[in-house]
């Protein structure tokens, strides 16, 4: 057999039977069959099982008496107290008070922050006036001025709104400002070249261009708001989740304190989930990030649903 | 070689072939930059008349100021000295206001990622105050012209590089400017896509008859597209030569026919002969730095 016989001539297509066999050639090394469980299935399984194992260990240790249940009550004990507090309405009372405080302060702070942020990003005049003030006051921990806020606004709700608002203003302002500054100059050139008005530059170029950064700022400041409200309620409140945690500790109702901690975690999860949803709605133009294990599936779905380009 | 008629005099002043009023007249344009306190001369002694409805290509070595000249024409940068005047079209634009003077098609991705294809193409019309229904109708017309009908509501991330530049071209044509300024719009595309888009650009342009100034570093592209090719010197950019190709390649043009003709090779050689020394000078400077 001459070497030529093994080669497919460019001008003819051979039927499969005629193709020479590859048995005597070395196979590709990673050509092992499919594994019993997919990588993804194993990862999902582990992420569910690990916390369960930890909780069981905690429960077991509490029952056997290896840990002091005065300080570390068993998970089932905490769950029982949680259920009682839900039924009595005590939990909802504290939670709702904290949620309202966050929402009022957050709404006010974020609107002001986004507006000033875009303004500073677009106008060098606004930047000259505001940037030094923002930079000088930003590093001050906002919780440190809580006594001042209580002095000004009293022990009532206003001081809570104010501390949340001030916290949120800085984070959204700085993220929005950076977002606007990071918009590629080409888009501003296009805006100017087509004669866009100031209003169009604000709403059609700057704000959507900065949107990913704005949302990141909103997301971070929501997390920090939770932190700040709990801390503020430790010292200056007679209700709220922070009060629940601190007061339970003071009166040695440790299981109630754990319920408070559990609730802050739930709120944190819920808001993070809410923001993921918001991102999908507010930035439909961003290329979806697909995790490796889902990539193959997603790609095949996209290619089967997407219209093909007409032949040029 | 009688097929190529040189129309520029030795001084670089471009002598118009006909008595038509020029669309753009540039006299003594000069541009200096300051980079870290060091003066850099980008452009010098640019004298040029651009005819109405002409497709003018500007070629030159990297950094010769061809993009700078385009940005000055677009009003995105100021000249250091010199004068540019336009023969404005007195007829009103789409909203009764004067027509837009120019629209730019940029080299890099310049369509807004946050707008659908339709909204991107309608952007220039929105800026002119064209009512919503009207501007979307006009945008749809141009979406058909650039063959993106099935991608009307798609976002840029869903488009290929060639499609994005199609949107950019449609946006520029849709705003109905008097002059189109293009800065290497196809430079980032692969060769095959480039040929397809050149043919489409020729087709759309031939149907509108707008004045086009087109910057490119590709000799091939200049031959295929241009009525006249303006060759610039190494920095500071001056006009070295202007080559007329209207007799050689009459309109309407076929990209394939031009590329396979004997005149194409002759023209390529002629442009390269003028460019070669300038590119060599640029290389020497780049190495010295």
Interface residues (C-beta under 8 A of the other chain):
Chain A: X186 X187 X189 X190 X191 X192 X193 X194 X195 X196 X197 X200 X204 X205 X208 X209 X211 X283 X284 X285 X286 X287 X306 X307 X308 X309 X310 X312
Chain B: X74 X75 X76 X100 X102 X103 X104 X106 X108 X109 X110 X112 X113 X114 X115 X123 X124 X126 X127 X128 X147 X149 X150 X151 X155 X156 X157 X158 X160 X163 X175 X196 X200
